[in-house]
Amino acid sequence: MRRAPTILHLDMDAFFAAAEQAAKPSLRGKPVVVGGIGPRGVVSTASYEARVFGIRSAMPTAQARRLCPNAAYLHPRFSVYRHVSDQVMALLHELSPLVEPLSLDEAFVDLEAGGIDAETSAVRAVGMRLRQDIRSVTGLTGSVGLAGAKMLAKIASEAAKPDGLVVIEPGTERELLGPMTVRTLPGVGPATAEALRRAGIHTIAETAEAGEAELVRLLGKSHGAGLYAMALGRDDRPVVAERDAKSVSVEDTFEVDLTDRTRVRAELVRLADRCVQRLRAAGRSGRTVIIKVRNYDFSTLTRSETLRGPTDDPGVVREAAARLLETVDTTGGVRLLGVGVSGLADFTQEDLFAQLATEREAAESAQAALAAQAARQEAERAGDPGEPEPQEERPRRWHPGLDVVHDEFGAGWVQGSGVGRVTVRFETPWSAPGRVRTFSVDDPALQAAEPLPLVGGSAGGAQSSEPAIRPKSLSRDEATESEAGEEISSR
């Protein structure tokens, strides 16, 4: 345990939903839910305005709609979230070389490794400046916790939400943790909490009073000893800059159960390709291919096959996934499919025949393309226009939240679609709330577009400096910042 609160935990506030509110002025201050929008979708993130109605992450979207039917339900835009996450992580790396990302919107930072003075006033100033920099660069807000251990820093950032800063002074840990529920501690889920409840243990103070021997008897040696140490505020885990991923996977839940075996295979191939794309983006390869199949009755099966060596070849992964699918009965209907690769490595050891087949396929494709081009040129010289070149297939479904651009009205986003029509609100992150217009789904003037930056904009527009998340304190002077960063131990 450190003698100064030099471990920082940053957690962005309602990250996905806040990013959507920052991008869409008409949604600021209103309930927004990001996640699967179909009847089987699941909530990924809910804005603070939506949480008032009881909406939480991992809740079925259908239940969320019943709780708050007037919220904006949007499809995720992961390219936007990853871009903002990269900006935030870059700010964290300016503070210290030891940054441990936990997800796109959450990370630990070892300020001591960054040469920052081990004084409460110094680390508090760093945390306050970080929050200001995040708001300036991304237009979003984050909550910061500072403590002498990772567990306590995470508890502090949770107490600081939204848009706050909390410091836990070393020496006050047990006083702080005592009245909190055992579910506050990492690793305590519903099953562990129920086992403790049956033993009459509800709070962290009661957990510490029970003693290590009793917790080991109730939960086993490893879990019990670890829980006792955390109840005393002890956590000596270091901030680790590199967290080695154990696997890469993708999965999809279908709105209607898949009963056609051919369709199931096609979806599996598509997922295998997506999985390999993620694998290659991470610069990794893997030797074990895994498929996941959830049936109509929610029963879930997994099958795996270990290859002779690591691979990042999409053909190899597709073939392995297809072989695994043959061992699964899907006649009753498939609700969810997933493909993953584990046993990751930084190199590949491809089968020679697979490599030769891939190279031969690429060469044949190139020859076919050259032949087709020569045939078109010959037809043009002969005055025969030939067959028209195939046009790029237009999207049949306009997901709510999708970025679009119209030849006449400019940039906007899809508000909803159905019965052959699509409704678009034309606004940008730096504009006032825009007007809504409706078009035919196949209107040639309407196209999908790349997301606009959350901060910046055209020379003719000025973005509001107000954050998408309302902070605990509305004043911006230094006194207010000090209040927002009040030590949790003194509350």
N, C-alpha and C positions, 0 to 999 in steps of 0.2 A: 504494500500500500504506500502511496506517495504522500509526502508531507505537504504538497501543494496541489491544487486542482488543475493539473496540466494535461489531462485527457479531455478532449473536446468531442462531443457527439452532436452532429448536425442532422436534423430531420426536416426535410421540406414539408411545408404545410399543405395537406390535401393535394399532393403534387399534380396528378393528372388533371383533376378538376380545376385546380387553380390555373394551370397552363391554358385550359380551354377558356376560362373566364378572362384571362389576360388577352387571349387571341380574339375574343368575341365580346365587344363592349356591351351588347344587349343582354349578356348573361351575368354581368358583374352584380354581385349582391343578391343573386337569385339561386335557387337550388339546382345543382348540376350533378348528374350521375354519369360516370364513364365506365363502360364495360360492355359485356355482351348484350345486344339490344333485342335479341330474339326471345321466344318464349322459354328457352332453356338457358338463357344468358345469366351471367353472374356479375355482380357489382365489383368493379376493380377499385374505384375510388369515388367517394361522395364528398361534395363540398360541405363546408360547415353549415351552410344554409339548409342543405338536404339532411344533415345529421340530426337537426332539430326534430325531424319527423320520424326518427328511429332508423334511418337507413345506415347500414354499415357495410364495410368491405366483406366480400365473400357471400353476401346475401343474394338469393335468387332475384334477378331483375323483375320477374313477375310480382314478387312480394313487394319490392321497392315501389313498383308502379301503383300498387294498391295503397301503400302508405302515403305516397306523394305523387298523384297522377299528373300534376302540373309542372313537375320538374323537367328539365331538359335532359333527355337520355341520348348520349352521344357515343359513337363508335370510337375506340382508342386510335390515336395518331402517334404511334411509337417513334416515328422519325423525329417528331417535335420533342418528345420527352427525352430521347437520347441526346439530341443536340443541347438541350438545356442542361442535362446532367453533365455533359462534357464541360460546359462552361463552369458549372458549380465545382466539379472535381478539379478543374484547373486552378480555381481560387484556393481550394484547400491545399493543393500542392505548393502554392506560394508560401503557405504557412509552415510546412514541414515536409520532409521527404517520407515520413511515415504516415501514410493515409491508407486506411482500410475500408474500402467501399463494401457496404452490405447489400445495396441495391442501387437502382438509378437515383434514388432520392435520399439516401442515408449513408453516413460514413463516420468512422472514428478518425481522430487526428491526434498524434502525439506531439503536443506543443513543445515539450522539453527537448525532443529531437530536433526541433526547428530553431533552437537557440533562444527561445523566449524565456525571460526571467521567471523563475518559479515563485512568483508572488501573485496573490489574488488580484491585486489591482491591475497587474500587467496582463494576466490572462483574460480578465474581464474586458479590458480594453480591446484585446484581440477579438474576442467573441462579438462585441458590439460593432467593431469595424467590419467583421466578416458579414454580419447581417446586412449592413448598409451596402457593402459591395455586391452581395447577391441581388439585392433589390435593384441596384443601379444597372447591373449587367443583364439580368434576366427579367426584371419586372415582377418577380415572385418573392415570396417571403419564406424564411426558414427559422426554425426554433433551435436554440443552442443550449446544451447542457455542459457544464464544466465540473469535473470532480477528480479525485485521485485514483479512480478505478473505472473500467469500462462499464460495468453494471450500473454504477451510480451515475455516471455521465448520461447513460441512456434514460434512467429514471428522471434525471433532472430535465432533459430535453422534453420529455413527455409532460412534465409539470409546467414547462414554459409555453406550451402550445395555447393559442397560435401566436406566432411572431413575437416570441419572448426570449429571454435569456435568464437562466437560473444557475447559480453557483452553489455547490455543496462543499462547505469547508471541511477538510479532513479533521476528524475528531468528533463530528456531529452525526456520523452515519447511523449509529444505533438509535439515537433519539429520533432521527428522521424516519427510519424504516419501521420502527416498532409498531405504530398503529396501522400500517398498510396491510392489505390483504395478501395472503401467500401467493395469489396469482400474479402479483407484481414481479416476483422473482423469475428470472429466465429459467426455462425448462419445467416450469410448473403449469401443466395443462389441466384439463378437466379431470382426468383419471387420478393424477397425483393430488389435486386439491380435494377430491372426494375421499381419498384414502386418509388424508390429514383431517378432514372434517369429521370422519367417523371416530378419529382418535381425540376429538375435541380441540383440534388445532385450526385456528382460523386466520390469525394475524402473524406477521413476521416476528413480533415479540414473543408470541406463544411458541413459534417454531424454535427460536433460540433457547427458550426456557425448557423445551422438551429434552434438549441435549442430543449429542451426536449418537449415542448408543440407541436411543429410542427411535430416531429417524432412520438409522441403519436397519433396525428391526422392521420398521414399517415399509421402507422403500428399497432396501438392498444397500450393499456397502458403498458402491460408487455414487449412486444418486443421493443416498442419505447423507453421506459425508460432504458431498458438494453442496447440498442444500443447507446444511448447518453452517458451512463457511459463509455462504451468501447471506444467511440470516444475520450473521454477525457483521456484515458489511465487508467481508474479505473477498477480494477478487484480484488475483495477481496476473491475470491474462494480459499479455503484451499486445500492443497495436501491431498488426502484421500487415506489411505493405502489399504482399502478394498472397492472394487467397486462391489456391490451385483448384480449379473446377474439376469435379469428379465425373461429370457427364454433361452432354448437350442434348436437349430434347425439345420436341414441339408436339402439340396435340390440338385437336379441334373437337368441339361438341356440335352435333348436328341438330338442326331444328326438328327434323323428322328422322326417325330411325331408318338406317340404310338396310334394306333387305336384298337388294340386287348385288350379287357377288361381284359382278364386273365393276359396279360403282364403288364397292368397298376397296377393290384392288386399285382402282384409279386414284381414290383419295389417299390410299397408303403410299402410292408412288409420289404423289404431290407432297405429302408430309416428309417423305424421305429426302426429296430434293431440298425442301426448306431446312431440314435438319443439317444437311451437308453444307448449305450456304452459311448457317451459323457456325458450323465447325470450322470452315475455311476462314470466315471473318475473324475467328479467334486464333487463327494460325495453328490449329491443332488437327490431329487425326485420332482415330480410335479403333479398337480391335473387337469390341463387343457391340452388336446391333440388338436393340430391344424394341419390341412392339408392345403396345398397350391397347387392349380392347375392352370397352365397357358395354355390356349388353343391355337390352331393353329393360331388364329387371334389375339393373344397377350392379349386377355381379361383374367383377373386373378381373381380367386375366392378363398376365404378362408372359411373354416368351422371349428368349434370348439365344443368340448364336455367337460364339467366339470365333473370329477369323484367325488365319495363320499369322497375320501381322497387322499393324495399324494401317488404316486407310482413310482417305478423304475423297475417294472416287464415288460419285453419285450412282454409277451403274452397279458397283459392288454393294452399296448399301441398299439400293432398290431390290436387287436380287435376293439378298439375305432377308429383307423384310417380307418379300413375297413368299419365300420358303417358310418363314415362321407363320405367316397367315394361313398357310395350308393346314397347319396343325390346330386351327381354331375353328369351331363351329359358329358360323354367323347367321344361320338360317332364321333365328328368332328376331333378328334386327340388331343393328349396332348403333349405340347412342354416342360413343366417343371413340376416336382412334388417336393413337400417338406413336411416334417413332423417336427413338433415342440412340445415342452412341456413348458408350462408356469405355473405360480403360484407355484414357486419353494419353497421347504422346505428342512430341514435337516433330516427329518424323513419320514417314510412310514407308511401308514395305509391301508395295503392291505386287499382286500376282502378275507375272510377265504376260500371260495370255490376255488378262484384262487390260493391261496397258496397250498391248498391240491392237486389241479390238477397238479401244477408244481412239487410238491414232488412225486406224483404218477407217473408222466411222467419220472422223473429222475430215480425212482426205477425200472420201466419197462425197461428203456434203459440199466441200469446196468445189469439186469437179462438177457436181450437179448444178451449183450456183453459176459457175462459169458457162456451162452449156445453156442454161436458161437465159443468161444475159446475151449470149451470142445469138440465140434464136430470136429474141426480141429485136435486136439490132437488125438482123436479116429481114424480119417482118416489116420493120419501119422503112428499110430501103426499098422493099417491094410495094410499099403503100398500103400494107395491111396492118391495121392497128392491133390485130391480135386480141387476145383476151385481156381485159383490164386487170391491173395489178390489184391483188386483194387489199382491201382497206383494213386498217386496224380496227378490231372489234371494239365497239363502244361499250362502256359499262352498262349492264342491264339494271343494276341496283345502285341507287344513290344513298349511301349510308349517312345517317344524320351526323353532322360534324365534318363531313368531307369538304376539303378545300376545292373550290371551283373558280372559274373565270368565264365571264360572258363577253362576247365581242362588243356589245354596246354598253353594258352596265359595270364591267370591270370585275374586281375580285369580290368573292363572298364565300359563304359556306352553306351546305345543305341543311335545311331545318327539318325537312321531312319529305317523304315520297309515298306514292300509292296511286292505284287506278290510272296508271299511265301519266301521272303528273309528278313534278318535283318542285318543291318550294325552296327558294333560296333567299337568304338574307344577305344583302350587299353591304358589307362593312369590313374594316380592317382593324388590326390591333390599335392603331393610332388615330382612328376616326371616331366620330360620334356614332351611337347606335343607328344602324342603317335600315333602309326600307326592305320590305319583303315582296318578292315577285314569284309568280308561278309559271312554269314552262312545261312543255311536253318532254317526256323522258328522253326522246330522241332528237331534241332540238339541236341542230348542228352548230348553233352559236354558243352552246354551253359545253364546256370541257372541264375535266378534272385538272387540278393545278397543284403546284408545289406549295407547301405551307409558307406563310409569310413570317418574318422574324417577329418575335414578341416585343422587341425594343428597337427603336429606330424609326423606320418608315420613310416616306417620300419627303422631299423638301417642303412640299406644301402642307404637310400635316405635322401636328405636334402631339405626341403621345402623352396621356395623362400620367402624372407621377404617382397617382394613388395606386396602392397595391391591390391585387385581386382579393387578398385575404385581409380582413379588418384586424389590425393588431389589438392586443390587450389595452394598449395605451395609445390614444389618438394624437396626443401632442408630440412634436418632434424635437423639442429642445433637449438639452443635455440632462436636465433634471428628470424629465420623463424617461429618458433612456436609462437613467440610474434606477428609477423605480421599477422599470420592466426587468432589470437585471438583479432585483433584490434577492439576497441569498434565501434559498428555500428553508434553511435551518432556522431562520428568524421569523418565518411566517406563522 
